[in-house]
């Protein structure tokens, strides 16, 4: 691509010597070691014009470009003064955290540009510039400078994003993964393990039965408004823009078969539908590739750059003499996680997490990621590596992955009960907690939408984590001792978060009240906050489970290990157990000591409310009134203790389940109180209620 010199550059910007930074980059002066931010070079001592509110509309191309390169510390924008801001140049690869941790000997570096306060001393500037430059890049794009004479492709060198999807380049991304990445990206299961699976034949444009020889691509997308229909087979000729574009992409990548849930799952037969939903882990994990339609509001938008839907051009290129400046555009993975409608849908969480390879389409570009590498159209990639066999791909984990925080789904093997509860459960909890922040169209899909992930976790460990209506547990195995009560206490001790949503949690009547699946709203397990060095002190005892048929069995017998793991019980109508009833006198005493009727100031036997919890009533007095008249009760299910590293004291958490009585024995969950306190030793018991004041009640929790 030939670049014409920019016609509009102001006198002040014409005086900037970008060649200074480029020469320092070439001679290694901007380089640093692997862990320290690079030393900056000052390119303009008076860069206030870039921070001016009018800079975005300036006649100067450089002023408009760098107006978005201004970063602020936590104090934010301030009144401009003479020389308040400076323009700095950095080594782009050294400054970008996702690249700095690896020695990329063939990578072509660029000068990163940042506009920051001049009053910051050198050491603070190093830290702030690194942090702010990266954060600014995620949202607005990185601002870089290169020699105009070297305006070509280079490994990890920013480049102009084309207007159309480049299938040839995407095929190289896939080939690199399949041929070079080894077992990390190749753990699949034969297609014959998915009975009843159907796929779209992209050449014949019809739905066909899958067989063991087929390799397929899957589509993850957000459904749009659907017309009422009584037939299973939708007309592919009338498919939405996204589905049509996905068929085109599948063929351009050299594949023939595409799995799309709308066409390949019988939506009218509930039994067949649930069987196929139960195979989601295999369908998405074993697909050769999953196309993710992360652009637009729904499936009618299309895949930008493929069909009639165009890409939003966010590139801004300025040629200033010997230097060429450009903006890379926002980080595509970050944009998906913060702005995409696809990201907000509950079903798409497992569809994005389970695949070995993803090709994601955003409004501005496409990007590829697998378990080893990530490539996008805004940077030179694998096509710039002359001999891929010489690369140690096990060290190539760079870039911003989609779902980065949730990719570690390996369930470890820990022989002891405490390790099991505090560590192995945490993988399950992390994934489900995020899932509950997303929205569902149909409340009955609360468990279906995460079935693939739960099945995946059950199969990927010698010591599986399975679930009982969404609550994690380990199947009881006589070959290794394990206490059921600690396990079930940890599973039952979840609460709603008040800061994660604008709506109040509400019941989903299709499920029991004691599981998160029975509620809409973001949740968190107490045990997830205390994963390491903890002591679990359950107060529940004599736990029994009631089947859908009405019979009851001791929990240890009900949850015994089945072979295969998928046959372990996943449903129960009710939980039967005994637990201490917290007397109303405890709350009356707390109420007298807190006349302000404020949860934040309330102390219950020296314990404060855990600040993250969505409380069951707006005011303490409302809860106390319901407790006094016997409509509600608080059951003490147990405590968590954790030693705080570097301190002599231990944090404790008491979990109180708030229930509403349906009759003298049957109750339903309405909320939770999570109480925070400190103890001197992790093994020290600091009882919420004195033993002589404890009234143990038998509860049937539905």
LUMNUMI-451226 format. One record per residue (C-alpha): residue in one letter; x, y, z; residue number from 1. Coordinates in steps of 0.5 Angstrom, whole numbers, always signed. Layout:
! LUMNUMI-451226
 aa     X     Y     Z   i
  A     X     Y     Z NUM
...
! end
This chain:
! LUMNUMI-451226
 aa     X     Y     Z   i
  X    +0    +0    +0   1
  X    +3    +7    -2   2
  X    +2   +12    +2   3
  X    +2   +20    +0   4
  X    +5   +25    +5   5
  X    -1   +28    +9   6
  X    -3   +35    +7   7
  X    -5   +38   +13   8
  X    +0   +38   +19   9
  X    +1   +44   +23  10
  X    +8   +48   +25  11
  X    +8   +45   +32  12
  X    +8   +38   +29  13
  X   +12   +39   +23  14
  X   +18   +40   +28  15
  X   +17   +34   +32  16
  X   +23   +29   +30  17
  X   +20   +22   +30  18
  X   +26   +20   +27  19
  X   +30   +21   +34  20
  X   +26   +15   +37  21
  X   +26   +11   +31  22
  X   +34   +11   +31  23
  X   +34   +10   +38  24
  X   +29    +4   +37  25
  X   +34    +1   +31  26
  X   +40    +2   +36  27
  X   +37    -1   +42  28
  X   +37    +5   +46  29
  X   +29    +4   +47  30
  X   +30    -3   +49  31
  X   +30    -6   +56  32
  X   +30   -13   +60  33
  X   +24   -17   +60  34
  X   +21   -15   +66  35
  X   +22    -7   +67  36
  X   +18    -2   +63  37
  X   +22    +1   +57  38
  X   +26    +8   +58  39
  X   +22   +13   +54  40
  X   +24   +19   +50  41
  X   +22   +26   +50  42
  X   +19   +28   +43  43
  X   +15   +34   +44  44
  X   +16   +38   +51  45
  X   +10   +42   +50  46
  X    +4   +37   +48  47
  X    -2   +41   +51  48
  X    -5   +41   +44  49
  X    -6   +34   +44  50
  X   -10   +34   +50  51
  X   -14   +40   +48  52
  X   -22   +39   +47  53
  X   -21   +42   +40  54
  X   -16   +37   +38  55
  X   -20   +32   +35  56
  X   -23   +37   +30  57
  X   -16   +40   +29  58
  X   -14   +41   +22  59
  X    -8   +38   +23  60
  X    -8   +30   +22  61
  X    -3   +29   +27  62
  X    -6   +33   +32  63
  X   -13   +29   +31  64
  X    -9   +22   +31  65
  X    -5   +24   +38  66
  X   -11   +27   +41  67
  X   -13   +20   +43  68
  X    -6   +18   +45  69
  X    -7   +22   +51  70
  X    -7   +18   +58  71
  X    -9   +21   +65  72
  X    -7   +18   +72  73
  X   -13   +17   +77  74
  X   -14   +25   +78  75
  X   -16   +25   +70  76
  X   -16   +31   +66  77
  X   -14   +38   +69  78
  X   -13   +45   +67  79
  X    -8   +45   +62  80
  X    -2   +50   +63  81
  X    +4   +51   +59  82
  X    +8   +45   +57  83
  X    +3   +41   +62  84
  X    +4   +35   +57  85
  X    +9   +31   +54  86
  X   +10   +27   +48  87
  X   +14   +20   +49  88
  X   +16   +15   +45  89
  X   +17    +8   +47  90
  X   +19    +1   +45  91
  X   +12    -2   +43  92
  X   +14    -9   +44  93
  X   +17    -8   +50  94
  X   +12    -3   +53  95
  X    +6    -8   +51  96
  X    +5   -13   +57  97
  X    +3   -18   +53  98
  X    +9   -18   +49  99
  X   +14   -16   +53 100
  X   +15   -23   +57 101
  X   +17   -27   +51 102
  X   +24   -26   +47 103
  X   +21   -25   +40 104
  X   +27   -25   +36 105
  X   +24   -24   +29 106
  X   +19   -19   +31 107
  X   +19   -12   +28 108
  X   +19    -7   +33 109
  X   +15    +0   +33 110
  X   +15    +6   +37 111
  X    +9    +7   +41 112
  X    +7   +14   +42 113
  X    +4   +17   +49 114
  X    +2   +24   +51 115
  X    +3   +24   +59 116
  X    +4   +29   +64 117
  X   +11   +32   +65 118
  X   +11   +33   +72 119
  X   +11   +26   +73 120
  X   +18   +24   +76 121
  X   +22   +18   +72 122
  X   +20   +12   +76 123
  X   +13   +14   +76 124
  X   +13   +15   +69 125
  X   +16    +8   +67 126
  X   +10    +5   +71 127
  X    +4    +9   +69 128
  X    +6   +10   +62 129
  X    +7    +2   +62 130
  X    +0    +1   +65 131
  X    -4    +7   +62 132
  X    -1    +6   +55 133
  X    -4    -1   +55 134
  X   -10    +1   +58 135
  X   -11    +6   +53 136
  X    -9    +1   +47 137
  X   -15    -4   +49 138
  X   -20    +1   +49 139
  X   -18    +6   +43 140
  X   -12    +3   +40 141
  X    -4    +3   +40 142
  X    -1    +9   +37 143
  X    +5    +7   +34 144
  X   +11   +10   +29 145
  X   +15    +7   +24 146
  X   +20    +8   +18 147
  X   +16   +10   +12 148
  X   +21    +6    +8 149
  X   +19    +0   +12 150
  X   +12    +0   +11 151
  X   +11    -7   +10 152
  X    +9   -13   +13 153
  X   +13   -15   +20 154
  X   +12   -20   +25 155
  X    +8   -17   +31 156
  X    +8   -10   +27 157
  X    +2    -6   +26 158
  X    -1    -6   +20 159
  X    -8    -3   +16 160
  X   -14    -8   +17 161
  X   -17   -10   +10 162
  X   -24    -8    +8 163
  X   -25   -15    +7 164
  X   -24   -22   +10 165
  X   -18   -25    +8 166
  X   -19   -33    +8 167
  X   -13   -35    +6 168
  X    -9   -32   +12 169
  X   -15   -35   +16 170
  X   -13   -42   +13 171
  X    -6   -41   +15 172
  X    -8   -39   +22 173
  X   -11   -46   +23 174
  X    -6   -50   +19 175
  X    -1   -47   +24 176
  X    -5   -49   +30 177
  X    -6   -56   +27 178
  X    +1   -58   +24 179
  X    +5   -54   +30 180
  X    +2   -54   +36 181
  X    +2   -61   +38 182
  X    -3   -64   +44 183
  X    -5   -57   +47 184
  X   -10   -56   +41 185
  X   -11   -63   +39 186
  X   -15   -67   +44 187
  X   -21   -69   +40 188
  X   -26   -75   +41 189
  X   -29   -79   +35 190
  X   -35   -76   +32 191
  X   -38   -83   +33 192
  X   -39   -81   +40 193
  X   -44   -76   +38 194
  X   -50   -80   +36 195
  X   -56   -76   +33 196
  X   -52   -70   +31 197
  X   -54   -67   +24 198
  X   -50   -62   +20 199
  X   -51   -57   +15 200
  X   -48   -59    +8 201
  X   -45   -53    +6 202
  X   -45   -55    -2 203
  X   -52   -58    -2 204
  X   -54   -53    +3 205
  X   -58   -58    +7 206
  X   -58   -61   +13 207
  X   -55   -68   +14 208
  X   -54   -74   +19 209
  X   -46   -73   +21 210
  X   -42   -79   +21 211
  X   -35   -81   +24 212
  X   -31   -79   +18 213
  X   -34   -72   +18 214
  X   -30   -65   +20 215
  X   -34   -60   +22 216
  X   -34   -52   +24 217
  X   -39   -50   +29 218
  X   -42   -43   +29 219
  X   -44   -39   +36 220
  X   -48   -33   +35 221
  X   -54   -29   +38 222
  X   -61   -31   +36 223
  X   -65   -26   +33 224
  X   -73   -25   +33 225
  X   -76   -32   +31 226
  X   -82   -33   +27 227
  X   -87   -38   +30 228
  X   -86   -45   +26 229
  X   -88   -52   +27 230
  X   -83   -55   +23 231
  X   -76   -58   +25 232
  X   -72   -56   +18 233
  X   -72   -48   +17 234
  X   -70   -46   +10 235
  X   -63   -45    +9 236
  X   -64   -41    +3 237
  X   -68   -36    +8 238
  X   -63   -36   +13 239
  X   -60   -30   +17 240
  X   -54   -26   +14 241
  X   -50   -29   +19 242
  X   -51   -36   +18 243
  X   -51   -35   +10 244
  X   -44   -31   +12 245
  X   -42   -37   +16 246
  X   -43   -42   +10 247
  X   -39   -38    +6 248
  X   -33   -37   +11 249
  X   -34   -45   +12 250
  X   -33   -46    +5 251
  X   -27   -41    +4 252
  X   -23   -45    +9 253
  X   -24   -51    +6 254
  X   -29   -55   +10 255
  X   -36   -57    +8 256
  X   -40   -58   +14 257
  X   -43   -53   +19 258
  X   -46   -54   +25 259
  X   -51   -49   +27 260
  X   -56   -50   +33 261
  X   -62   -47   +30 262
  X   -62   -52   +24 263
  X   -58   -58   +27 264
  X   -62   -59   +34 265
  X   -70   -61   +33 266
  X   -72   -55   +37 267
  X   -79   -58   +37 268
  X   -78   -64   +40 269
  X   -76   -63   +48 270
  X   -73   -70   +49 271
  X   -68   -70   +43 272
  X   -67   -62   +44 273
  X   -64   -64   +51 274
  X   -60   -70   +49 275
  X   -56   -66   +44 276
  X   -56   -60   +49 277
  X   -52   -65   +53 278
  X   -47   -66   +48 279
  X   -45   -59   +47 280
  X   -38   -60   +50 281
  X   -37   -65   +45 282
  X   -40   -61   +39 283
  X   -36   -55   +41 284
  X   -30   -58   +43 285
  X   -29   -63   +37 286
  X   -31   -58   +32 287
  X   -25   -56   +27 288
  X   -26   -49   +28 289
  X   -32   -45   +32 290
  X   -34   -38   +28 291
  X   -36   -33   +33 292
  X   -41   -28   +31 293
  X   -39   -22   +36 294
  X   -41   -16   +31 295
  X   -48   -13   +31 296
  X   -54   -14   +35 297
  X   -56   -21   +33 298
  X   -56   -26   +27 299
  X   -59   -21   +22 300
  X   -53   -17   +22 301
  X   -48   -21   +18 302
  X   -40   -23   +19 303
  X   -37   -16   +17 304
  X   -32   -16   +11 305
  X   -35   -23    +9 306
  X   -42   -21    +5 307
  X   -46   -15    +5 308
  X   -44   -12   +12 309
  X   -38    -8   +11 310
  X   -33    -7   +17 311
  X   -32    +0   +21 312
  X   -26    +3   +19 313
  X   -22    +5   +25 314
  X   -15    +6   +22 315
  X   -12   +13   +22 316
  X    -5   +13   +18 317
  X    -1   +20   +18 318
  X    +5   +20   +13 319
  X   +10   +25   +16 320
  X   +16   +25   +12 321
  X   +21   +19   +14 322
  X   +16   +17   +19 323
  X    +9   +14   +19 324
  X    +4   +14   +24 325
  X    -2   +10   +25 326
  X    -7    +8   +30 327
  X    -8    +0   +31 328
  X   -15    +0   +33 329
  X   -18    -2   +40 330
  X   -16    -9   +42 331
  X   -21   -14   +39 332
  X   -22   -19   +44 333
  X   -23   -13   +49 334
  X   -28   -10   +45 335
  X   -32   -17   +45 336
  X   -32   -17   +52 337
  X   -34   -10   +54 338
  X   -39    -8   +48 339
  X   -41   -14   +44 340
  X   -48   -17   +45 341
  X   -46   -24   +44 342
  X   -42   -23   +50 343
  X   -48   -22   +54 344
  X   -52   -28   +52 345
  X   -51   -34   +57 346
  X   -51   -39   +52 347
  X   -45   -36   +48 348
  X   -41   -37   +55 349
  X   -40   -44   +54 350
  X   -40   -44   +46 351
  X   -34   -39   +47 352
  X   -30   -43   +52 353
  X   -30   -50   +50 354
  X   -27   -50   +43 355
  X   -20   -51   +41 356
  X   -20   -46   +36 357
  X   -24   -40   +35 358
  X   -25   -35   +29 359
  X   -28   -29   +32 360
  X   -31   -23   +27 361
  X   -32   -16   +30 362
  X   -34   -10   +27 363
  X   -27    -8   +25 364
  X   -24   -14   +24 365
  X   -23   -22   +25 366
  X   -18   -25   +30 367
  X   -16   -32   +31 368
  X   -14   -36   +38 369
  X   -13   -43   +40 370
  X   -10   -46   +46 371
  X    -3   -44   +44 372
  X    -3   -37   +40 373
  X    -7   -31   +38 374
  X    -7   -28   +31 375
  X   -11   -22   +29 376
  X   -11   -18   +22 377
  X    -8   -11   +25 378
  X    -1   -14   +26 379
  X    +3   -18   +22 380
  X    +3   -26   +24 381
  X    +5   -33   +23 382
  X    +5   -31   +15 383
  X   +12   -27   +17 384
  X   +15   -33   +20 385
  X   +19   -36   +15 386
  X   +20   -43   +18 387
  X   +15   -45   +23 388
  X   +18   -51   +25 389
  X   +24   -47   +29 390
  X   +19   -44   +34 391
  X   +18   -46   +41 392
  X   +10   -46   +41 393
  X   +10   -48   +48 394
  X   +13   -41   +50 395
  X    +8   -37   +45 396
  X    +3   -35   +50 397
  X    +2   -28   +48 398
  X    -4   -23   +47 399
  X   -10   -22   +50 400
  X   -15   -28   +49 401
  X   -22   -28   +49 402
  X   -24   -31   +56 403
  X   -17   -30   +58 404
  X   -20   -31   +66 405
  X   -24   -37   +65 406
  X   -19   -41   +60 407
  X   -16   -45   +66 408
  X   -21   -51   +66 409
  X   -17   -56   +68 410
  X   -19   -59   +74 411
  X   -13   -62   +79 412
  X   -13   -68   +83 413
  X   -12   -67   +90 414
  X   -12   -72   +95 415
  X   -15   -69  +101 416
  X   -22   -66  +103 417
  X   -19   -59  +104 418
  X   -15   -59   +98 419
  X   -21   -61   +94 420
  X   -26   -56   +97 421
  X   -21   -50   +96 422
  X   -18   -52   +90 423
  X   -22   -56   +85 424
  X   -28   -53   +87 425
  X   -26   -46   +85 426
  X   -25   -48   +77 427
  X   -33   -50   +77 428
  X   -34   -44   +81 429
  X   -31   -39   +77 430
  X   -34   -41   +71 431
  X   -41   -41   +74 432
  X   -40   -35   +77 433
  X   -39   -31   +71 434
  X   -45   -35   +67 435
  X   -50   -32   +72 436
  X   -48   -25   +70 437
  X   -51   -26   +63 438
  X   -58   -26   +61 439
  X   -63   -31   +59 440
  X   -69   -31   +54 441
  X   -72   -37   +57 442
  X   -71   -38   +65 443
  X   -72   -46   +64 444
  X   -65   -45   +60 445
  X   -62   -44   +67 446
  X   -58   -50   +67 447
  X   -58   -52   +60 448
  X   -54   -46   +58 449
  X   -48   -48   +62 450
  X   -49   -56   +61 451
  X   -43   -56   +56 452
  X   -38   -53   +61 453
  X   -41   -58   +67 454
  X   -40   -64   +63 455
  X   -33   -62   +60 456
  X   -31   -61   +68 457
  X   -34   -68   +70 458
  X   -30   -71   +64 459
  X   -23   -68   +65 460
  X   -21   -70   +71 461
  X   -19   -77   +75 462
  X   -23   -74   +81 463
  X   -29   -71   +77 464
  X   -33   -65   +79 465
  X   -40   -66   +78 466
  X   -47   -62   +80 467
  X   -53   -63   +83 468
  X   -58   -58   +80 469
  X   -52   -54   +79 470
  X   -49   -55   +86 471
  X   -42   -58   +85 472
  X   -40   -64   +89 473
  X   -35   -70   +88 474
  X   -38   -77   +87 475
  X   -38   -81   +94 476
  X   -32   -86   +92 477
  X   -31   -92   +98 478
  X   -24   -92   +95 479
  X   -22   -85   +98 480
  X   -25   -82  +104 481
  X   -29   -76  +104 482
  X   -34   -72  +108 483
  X   -41   -70  +105 484
  X   -43   -65  +110 485
  X   -37   -60  +108 486
  X   -37   -61  +101 487
  X   -45   -60  +101 488
  X   -44   -54  +106 489
  X   -39   -51  +101 490
  X   -44   -52   +95 491
  X   -50   -49   +99 492
  X   -46   -43  +101 493
  X   -47   -38   +95 494
  X   -50   -31   +95 495
  X   -52   -26   +90 496
  X   -48   -20   +89 497
  X   -50   -13   +89 498
  X   -45    -9   +85 499
  X   -46   -14   +79 500
  X   -53   -12   +76 501
  X   -58    -7   +76 502
  X   -64   -11   +77 503
  X   -66   -15   +84 504
  X   -65   -23   +84 505
  X   -71   -26   +82 506
  X   -74   -33   +83 507
  X   -74   -38   +77 508
  X   -79   -43   +79 509
  X   -77   -49   +75 510
  X   -71   -50   +80 511
  X   -71   -51   +87 512
  X   -69   -45   +91 513
  X   -63   -48   +94 514
  X   -59   -48   +88 515
  X   -57   -42   +84 516
  X   -60   -44   +78 517
  X   -67   -43   +81 518
  X   -65   -35   +81 519
  X   -63   -30   +76 520
  X   -58   -26   +78 521
  X   -50   -26   +79 522
  X   -48   -30   +85 523
  X   -41   -32   +88 524
  X   -39   -38   +93 525
  X   -36   -36  +100 526
  X   -31   -42   +98 527
  X   -29   -38   +92 528
  X   -26   -32   +96 529
  X   -23   -37  +101 530
  X   -19   -42   +96 531
  X   -12   -43  +100 532
  X   -11   -45  +107 533
  X   -18   -45  +109 534
  X   -21   -49  +114 535
  X   -29   -51  +113 536
  X   -33   -52  +119 537
  X   -40   -54  +117 538
  X   -46   -54  +122 539
  X   -51   -58  +118 540
  X   -51   -65  +119 541
  X   -56   -71  +118 542
  X   -56   -69  +110 543
  X   -61   -73  +106 544
  X   -63   -72   +99 545
  X   -70   -73   +96 546
  X   -71   -75   +89 547
  X   -76   -73   +84 548
  X   -80   -79   +86 549
  X   -81   -77   +93 550
  X   -76   -82   +96 551
  X   -70   -80  +101 552
  X   -63   -83  +102 553
  X   -57   -81  +106 554
  X   -53   -76  +102 555
  X   -47   -81  +102 556
  X   -51   -86   +98 557
  X   -55   -81   +94 558
  X   -48   -78   +91 559
  X   -45   -85   +90 560
  X   -40   -85   +84 561
  X   -43   -88   +78 562
  X   -40   -91   +72 563
  X   -40   -87   +67 564
  X   -39   -80   +71 565
  X   -45   -77   +67 566
  X   -50   -82   +70 567
  X   -48   -79   +77 568
  X   -55   -76   +80 569
  X   -56   -69   +77 570
  X   -63   -67   +80 571
  X   -66   -68   +87 572
  X   -73   -65   +89 573
  X   -71   -63   +96 574
  X   -65   -63  +101 575
  X   -67   -65  +108 576
  X   -62   -63  +114 577
  X   -61   -61  +121 578
  X   -58   -54  +122 579
  X   -58   -49  +128 580
  X   -63   -44  +128 581
  X   -60   -37  +130 582
  X   -65   -34  +135 583
  X   -69   -28  +134 584
  X   -65   -25  +141 585
  X   -59   -25  +137 586
  X   -62   -20  +132 587
  X   -66   -16  +137 588
  X   -59   -15  +141 589
  X   -56   -13  +134 590
  X   -62    -8  +133 591
  X   -61    -4  +140 592
  X   -54    -3  +138 593
  X   -56    +0  +131 594
  X   -61    +5  +132 595
  X   -60    +8  +125 596
  X   -63    +1  +122 597
  X   -57    +1  +117 598
  X   -54    -6  +114 599
  X   -47    -3  +114 600
  X   -47    -1  +121 601
  X   -50    -7  +124 602
  X   -46   -12  +128 603
  X   -49   -19  +130 604
  X   -45   -22  +135 605
  X   -39   -18  +133 606
  X   -39   -20  +126 607
  X   -40   -15  +120 608
  X   -44   -16  +114 609
  X   -40   -18  +108 610
  X   -40   -12  +103 611
  X   -41   -16   +97 612
  X   -47   -19   +99 613
  X   -54   -17   +96 614
  X   -58   -17  +103 615
  X   -65   -20  +103 616
  X   -69   -14  +105 617
  X   -67    -6  +104 618
  X   -67    -5  +112 619
  X   -65    -9  +118 620
  X   -71    -8  +121 621
  X   -75   -11  +115 622
  X   -72   -18  +116 623
  X   -72   -17  +124 624
  X   -80   -17  +123 625
  X   -80   -23  +119 626
  X   -76   -27  +124 627
  X   -80   -25  +130 628
  X   -87   -27  +127 629
  X   -84   -33  +125 630
  X   -85   -32  +117 631
  X   -77   -33  +116 632
  X   -72   -36  +120 633
  X   -64   -36  +119 634
  X   -60   -42  +119 635
  X   -53   -43  +121 636
  X   -50   -47  +116 637
  X   -43   -46  +117 638
  X   -36   -42  +117 639
  X   -30   -41  +113 640
  X   -23   -40  +116 641
  X   -17   -37  +112 642
  X   -11   -35  +115 643
  X    -9   -28  +112 644
  X    -1   -29  +109 645
  X    +3   -24  +113 646
  X    -2   -23  +119 647
  X    -2   -27  +126 648
  X   -10   -27  +125 649
  X   -15   -31  +121 650
  X   -21   -28  +117 651
  X   -27   -32  +119 652
  X   -34   -32  +115 653
  X   -41   -35  +118 654
  X   -46   -36  +113 655
  X   -53   -36  +115 656
  X   -59   -38  +110 657
  X   -65   -34  +110 658
  X   -71   -38  +109 659
  X   -79   -37  +109 660
  X   -83   -43  +112 661
  X   -88   -46  +108 662
  X   -90   -51  +113 663
  X   -87   -53  +120 664
  X   -82   -57  +116 665
  X   -81   -55  +109 666
  X   -78   -48  +107 667
  X   -75   -45  +101 668
  X   -69   -40  +101 669
  X   -70   -33  +100 670
  X   -63   -30  +101 671
  X   -57   -30  +105 672
  X   -53   -27  +111 673
  X   -45   -27  +110 674
  X   -42   -25  +116 675
  X   -35   -23  +117 676
  X   -30   -23  +123 677
  X   -23   -24  +126 678
  X   -20   -30  +130 679
  X   -13   -31  +133 680
  X   -12   -38  +130 681
  X   -15   -42  +124 682
  X   -17   -48  +128 683
  X   -20   -43  +134 684
  X   -28   -44  +134 685
  X   -32   -37  +135 686
  X   -39   -40  +135 687
  X   -44   -35  +133 688
  X   -49   -38  +138 689
  X   -47   -41  +144 690
  X   -48   -48  +145 691
  X   -53   -48  +150 692
  X   -57   -43  +146 693
  X   -57   -47  +140 694
  X   -64   -50  +137 695
  X   -63   -55  +132 696
  X   -68   -56  +127 697
  X   -70   -61  +122 698
  X   -71   -57  +115 699
  X   -74   -60  +108 700
  X   -71   -55  +104 701
  X   -75   -54   +97 702
! end
